[in-house]
Amino acid sequence: MTRRTTAVLGALVLTVAGAAIPAAATAATPTHASRPKPHVKPHDKPGALPGGYTNLVVIYEENHSFDNLYGSWGKVGGGSVDGATAPAVTQVAQDGTAYNCLLQDDVNLTSPPQPSTCQDAAHGIAASAFTNNAFTIDDYIRPTDTTCPPEGVYAPNGVPKGTGEPGGCTRDQVHRFYQEQYQLDGGKQDRYVTGSDAVGLTMGRYNTRALPIWQYLHSPHAPNYVLADRFFQAAFGGSFLNHQFLIAARAPLDTSAGALGAKNTVLDANGMPTSYPLYTATGATVDGQLTRKCAGPAVNDATAACGNFAVNTVQPSSAPSGNGAKIPLVDDTAYPNIGDRLSAKGVSWNWYAGGWDDAAAGRPGKNFQYHHQPFNYFANYAVGAPGRSHLQDETKFIAAAKAGTLPQVSFVKPYGSENEHPGYASEHGGSDHLVDLLKTITRGPQAKQTLVVVTYDEFGGSYDHVAPPKADAWGPGTRIPALVLSAGMQRSGVSHTAYDTTSILATIEHAWGLAPLSPRDATVNDLAPAVSVGGRHVDSRHWKQ
């Protein structure tokens, strides 16, 4: 089911999981103690990045909220983590009344096969095994259970135990721009269930300490790390938009105004674009790929997030791409991305994706995700364009990491079956792949001068109890997992500073003196505070070792 790979980074690594504003809008305590300060040879010159690191790697995983994945992490280096609360925030129905039970539609969570121990006639829930609270997914679907679909098979409500492949997969959950805003309910965090097609599964959590990433970081020879417990997805919604925010800090504009199939969203009175099992739209709706039309004379208004901005999944106009609505290639001269900025400054970089070479050759893997390749939406990275050489296969990243020839900035995107995405990937299988990457990185020639940040593109539809801060009409959205680590880090700890996905851009921009891409990355916190927690000295925007 999976395409196994391993990787080594001897540079700065960030793993992120990911909306945007147009440029024109100008754990238990670790089992290992904090290790002594790593030896740095006199001729090793401090790099431009915070803490003197010379290379950055961003590993972008998929679709989990902080509570869902890291909620029971525990203390780190003696520091407390703002983990999942007990009880969780009470979830309310469309009319504002509290549920007694959680409706489930994943085939392994419904009653039957689960017993019927809870009824809620007032909300149409005749049988459930779940009260209105968070629950541990592992208690019902174990990591070894045969609930994963074969590659390329869509199972909207999951795969019954005994009929699929091993890996403990759940069904997928909706994660779209307007739905998430409804779920957040202005920071009350109480409508995740009502605003979802997966209803009660939104309240599920994994046993954090059973995850391969937790076990690895608590093993004797693991690197020190900093857990960021205030890291939010940059934009409301899903993978497409947050990948765009990762590289451009804005939502791309459909300059064809829908001529390539994308439709504007039409919202009901509650701001919802469709109906779900526990939500009934109050009027005509369209769950489109583009923002709602502007009410005033403006055709496109970035400040109000209205017009023809692409916020839900569309396909690129450059190969490789899938079926469905597309948008024209983004003009880099009008709307630049971080790759353009780095190239202009002479800073080496690449985007490495699992399965890229096969997809680019016209034979994509069944779980290759086109909308996870954000640079392919830009004209400068289309087939035959000068920037195309920066789009590389993950195997080349692994080779470079082992050889000690990584570029100064590397973005790494695992193949679909290894990216932890609910519905088509095993969480534990994806976490295993992440551990393989980190082991390769921290054992490579550039290890001590490489900073690793692990995060996720977005929440994947899952609940989190921490209300996101308000930056603009695009986000941030739900809190997501994030780790900053390195073989050169002196100690482990927790960073409580507020970050979002564009903090990665700000870190790059501050290191190499690049202009910001949008108002968001111009004002967001960079990752220097997290690096400082890890014991590498940080001096404002001039990094010193």
N, C-alpha and C positions, 0 to 999 in steps of 0.2 A: 504493500500500500504506500510505503514511503520511499523516497529517494534519499538514502543516507549519505551525508557528507560531513566532513570535519573541517575546522579552520583554525588558523593561527594569526594573531594580530600582535605586532610589536609596535603599536601606535596608539593613538587615542581612539577609543571605541565607544560609540553610543548606540544602544538598542532602543528603538522608539516604537511605540505603537500609537496614528493619526488621524478649518475653513479659512477663507482668505479675504483680504481687502485689496482691491486693485491699486496698482502703483500710482495711478493717477489720483487716487484719493488720499494722496499722501498722508523583633523575633526572639525567641529565646536568645540569650546572649550566645554569640557564636562559640562553638566548641573549641575553636582555636583562639588563643589570646592575640591581642594586637601585636603585630610583629615588629621587630626593630627596624629602624630607618634603613631602606635599601641602599646598598653601596652604589654610588655614582662615580664613575671614573672622572678624573680631572678634565679630560678632553671632551666629555659629554656636555655639549653646550645646551643650556636651557632652551626649550622651544617656545613658540609664540603662544601656545595654549595655556590656560590657567594651570598653575602648579609646575610650569616649565615643560609640560609634555610636548612632544614634537609631532605626534600623529593623533588623529581622531577617527574612530570608527563608530558608526551609528548602526545598530542592529534593530530593525523595526519589526516587532512581533504583532500579533493580531488579536483584537477583540476581547478584552477583559477589563472589567473595572478593578479598582484596587481592592475593595472588599471581596469581590468574587474570587480573586486569585491570591492576594497577599494579606487578606484580612486577619489571619491568625499567625502572622510572621513572628511576633514576639519582639523582645528587646534586641537591639544591635549595639554592641560595644557598651552596654550599660544604659543606652538611651532608649526611651520609650517610643514606640511607634503608634500612631493614631490608627489602630486597626479597627476591625469590624466591631460594632456595638451589639450588645445583647440587652434587651431585645432590639430588633431593627425598627426603623421608622414604620409606624402603622400605615399600611397601604389603603387608599380610599378609592371608592367607585366614582363613576362619572358624576353622580349626584352629590359627592362629598361624604357619603356615609362610609364607615369602616367595614371592610370585609370581615367575616368570621372565619372563612376558609380561603385557601388559595386554589383557584381553578388551575388544572394542569392539562396540557394537550400533547406533551412529549409522550410517546406510546409506552415508555417505561415508567412514567410517573403517574399516569391516570389510574383511576380505580374502576375496575381491575386493570392491571395486575396488582396494584397496591390495595391494601384494605380500605374500606370506607369507614373512616373514624371521625369525619367532620362533615356537617351539612350546613348550607347557608341558603335557605329558600328565598330570602329577601333579595339575593343577587343571582339567583338561578343556578346555584351550585348544589347539585343533588348528591354528589359523592366526591370526597377528597380524603387524602391521607395527610393533608398539610394545613396547619393553622396559619393565621396571618402573621408570619414571622419568617426570618431567614432560616435556611436549612442547609445541611451539608450534602452536596451532590454525591460524594463517595459512599454515603450510607445507602444509596439506591442504585447508583451506576458506578461500579468499581473500575479502576483503570484497566483491568484485564478483561472486562466484559465485552462480548462480541456485539457491539452496538454501532460500529462505524460502517458507513457505506463504502462500496468499492469506489475507486477514483472515477470522478465524473458522473456519479449517480446522485441525483438530488432526492433527498428524503425529507419532505417538508415537516413532518412530525417525528422524525427520528427513525431508528431501525430497532425493531424488537430484539431483545436479548436472544442469542442463539441463532440469529439469522444473518448477522453481519460479520464484519472483521473485528479482531480484537483492538482495544484502544480506549474503551469507555467513552465514546462520543455521545453528546447530547444533540438535540435538534438545534438549528440556528435560531436566532432571535432578531427581530427587526432593529435596525440601528440607522435611522434616517434623520435628516436635518430638522424637520418640524416635529416629528414624533418625540425626539429627545427633549425638545423644549417643553412639550406638554408633560412629559414624564418628570422632569425636574421641578415643575410647578413653582417657579420663582424661588427655588432654593429649599422648598419644603421636602423634596425628595420622596413624595408620597404617591406618585402616579406611575411608577415603573410598570406595575402589573396591568393597570387599566389601559395604558398606551401601547401595549405590546401584543403582537400576534402569538407570542409564546407564554403569555399571562404569568402564571406562578413561577415558571422557571427563572424569571428575572431575579428572584430572591435566593437563588441557589449560590452556594459558595463551595470552593474546593478546600480540602484539608491541606493547607499551605505546607505543612511539615512533611507531607508525603510527596511533594513535588520534587522532581529531580534537581531543579535549580536551588531549592532550599537546602536539600541534602548536600549538594556539591559545595555550596558556600559555607556549610558548617562542617566540612571535612578537613582533615589536618593540613593539607597542602593547598587549600584554596586561597585566592587572593583576598586581601582586605577589600571592603566595599562600603559604600554609603547608600542607604535606602532613603529615597526622597518621598516623603509621605504627603506632600502637597503638590503633586505633579498632575496637571489636568490636560485632557485632550484639547488641542487648540480651538477646534470648531465643533459645533453641534453636529451630530449625525455620524456618518459612516466612513469607510476606508477611503473612498475616492477623494473626498474633500480633505481629510486629514493628511493624506499623502501630499496633496497640493500645498497645504499649509506647512508641511515639513520642509519643502524646498522653495516655496515662494511666498508664504505668509499671506495668501489671498485666495479667493475663489476665482477660477477662470471664467471669463466672460464668453458666452456663446455669441460670437459676432455674426452668426447666420440667423440669429433671432428665431431659432427653432426649425430652420429649413432642413436640417439633417436629422430631424425626428424628435428632438428634445421638446418637452412640453412644460409650460409654466404651471406651477402648483396653484391649486384653488383650495382655500381653507374654509372650514366651517366657523361658526361663531366662537368655538373654543380654541381655534388655532390648529385644528387637526385636519389632515388631508384625506382621511379614509376611515373606515370602520374596522373594528377588531372584535374578537369574541366577547369582550366586556366593554366595548365602546361602540356607540351608535352615532354616526355623523349627524349633525343637526341640519344639514342642508347639502346642496350639491358640492362635490369635492373632486379634485384631481390630484393624485399622488404623483406629481411630475418630477422631472430631473432638474428643473430650473426653479429659481425663487419665484415667489408670487409677483404679479405685476404691480408696479408702483401706483399708488392712488392719485398722486399728483401729476404734474406735467412731465416730470423726469422719466425717461425711458429706463435708465439704469442708475440706481442710487446705491453706492457702496455703503454709505453711512446707515441707510435704512435696510440694507440687505434685501433690495427688491429689484425686479427687472429680469434680465436674462443671464444671471449668474448660475453656473452649474454647481449644484450642491449635492445631488444624489448621482449614483453611478451613470456615467456616459462612457462611450468608447472613444479612444483616440483616432484621429484621422491618418495616423501613420501605422504601418504594420510593425509588430503584430497587434491585432485587435480582434475583438469578438463581434458577435451580432448585437444589434440594438442601436438605439439612438447614439449619435456622435456629436462632437463639437469640432469646429475648424481648429487647425493648429494654432496655438497661442503664439503671438508675435513677441519674441524675446526683446526686441528693441523697445516695445511699449510696456511690456510686463516681464521684466527679467526674473530669473530664478537664481538660487545660490550657486549653481554650476556656472552660470554666465559670469557672476561676480568673481568666483575663484579663478576661472580661466583668464579673465582680464587682468587679474593681479599676479598671474604666474604661479598660483598655488596648485599643486597636483591633486587630483581627486578622481574618483570613479563611483558609479552606482553599480553594485554587484547584485544580481538576482538569480535565485535558484531556477534552473530551467530556461534561462534566457537564450542561450545559443540554439537550443532546439526550437523554441518559439520563433526566434528571428529567422530560422531556416525554414519555417512553414510547417513544422511538426511539433506543435506545442503539447506538453504534457496535459493530461485531462484535468489536472488541478492547477494549471498555470493561470494566474489571475492578471488579466491585462490592466485592470484599473489600479493595480498595485505598482505600476511602472510610471511614476508621475512625469519624468523627463520626456517620455515618449509622446506627451501631449504638446510639446513645444517644438516650434519650427526648427530650432537650431539642433535638435536631436532626432529629427526624422531620418528616414532612410536616405543616405547620400549626403546628409548635411554634415558640416564640420564637427559638430559636437557628438556625433553618433559613436565615436570611438570610446567615449566615457561610459557607455552602457555595456557592461561586461557580465559574464556568467559567474555565479558564486564559486565555481571551481577555480577560476582565476584568482579570486580573492584568497582562497585557501592556499594556493600555490605561492602567492606573493607573501602571505603571512608567514609561511614556513621558510621562505627564502630571505625574509627580512627586507622585502622590496615594496612594502605597502606605500601607496601615495599618502600625502599629508592628511587627506580627508577621504574616508571610505564610508559609503552607505551600504548596508547589507540587508537584503530582503529575501528571507527563506522561501523556498518553493511551497505551494499551497498545502501539501500534505504534511509539512513540517513547520507551519507557522502558528499553530495553536488555535486556529479559527474554529469556533464551534460549528457543528453541522457537517463539515467535511474533513476535519483534522482531529487527531487525538491530542488532548491537552498534554498528557504525560509524554507522548511521543514527540511532540513539538518542544517540550521542555528538555527532553533528552538531546535533541538537536542543538538547542541553545547551549547546553552544557558542553557539548562537543566543540562548538565554536569558541567558547570561552577558554576551554582547556588549550586549544590550539593557539589562541591569542597569547595567553599568559605563559606559554612555554616557548614562544618564538623569539627570534633575535631582537625584536624591537619591544619586547614585553614591558620592561620597566619604564619606557618612555611612551607607553600607550595608555590612554584613558578610555575606559569602557563604560558606556551608559546604555543600560538595557531598558527599553520602554515599549509601549504598545500604541498602535495607531488610534484606537478608540475603545469605548466601553463594551462593545458587542451586545448592547441591550441590557446589560446587567446593572443591578442596583448598587449604589454607594451612598453612604450616610453623610458625606461631607459636601456641603453646598459649594459649587464652584464660584470663584470671584466673577465680577462683571467687568469685562473689558470693552466690548462693543457688540454690535448686533449679530456677530458671527460666533461668539463664544466668550470664554472657554466653556467646554462641556464637562462631562463627568470626570471625576478623578480616576487616574489610571496608574498601573505599576510603573516604577522607574528605579533603576539601580545605576550607580556610578562606581566603577571599580577599576583597579589596575594592579598589576604585579609590582608597581612602584609606589603603591599607596601605603602609608605608614600605619594606619589604624582603621577600624571599622566604626561606623556611627550612623546617626540619623540626621538628615537635613529637613527642617520644618519650613524652609523658605518656599514661597509660592512660585511655581514654574508652570509653563505649558509647553507644548510641542515646539513653539517658536523660540523657546529658550535655547534650543540647539543652534538655531540660526544666529541668535544674538551672541552665543559663545564663539562661533566661527567669525562673525563680523568683527567682534571686539578684538579677537586674536590677530587678525590680519588687516585690520583697518578698512573694512568694507562698509559701504553705505547700506543702511537698512533697506529692506524690500517693501515694507508697508508700515503704517503706524503701529501695528502690533509688535513686530520684532524690534521696533525703535524704542519701545518702552518696557518690554518684558524683562524680568530678571534673567541674567545669564546663569550658567552653571558654576561659576566661580565659588559661591558659598558652599556648594556640595563638595567641591574639590578641597576646600579649606578644612571641612569637617574630617576629610580623609587624611589630613596631616601634611599636605603640600602647601607651602606658603603662597598666598595670593595677595598681590598688591594692586588693588583697584583694577584698572584695565591694562596695566603693564605687568605681565606675569613674570614672577621670579620663582626660582627653585628655593 
